[in-house]
Amino acid sequence: MFLALYLAVALSALAVVRMRHEARQAQSRLTEAQQRAQDLAAEARQIELERATLAAPARIEALARKQLQMRTPPQVTVLPPEGAP
């Protein structure tokens, strides 16, 4: 009888130790995942800032003028088609 009680207490203690270990591992994985999520969010903000900088109209116009030798077209007069009211 005492042996069965002793075994039950020992097994219960081992189960508690195992569950605490698993809980600590799960907490560690959660912390790592949260840190990874924060890192990815920071990277996404940096990429968005870079995209906005690269897509700025003034920058695009400057590159078009310098690298592609593009110019603003002269004043153009658009005439309606013949016979249009």
Secondary structure by P-SEA (a helix, b strand, c coil): caaaaaaaaaaaaaaaaaaaaaaaaaaaaaaaaaaaaaaaaaaaaaaaaaaaaaacaaaaaaaaaaccccccccbbbbbcccccc
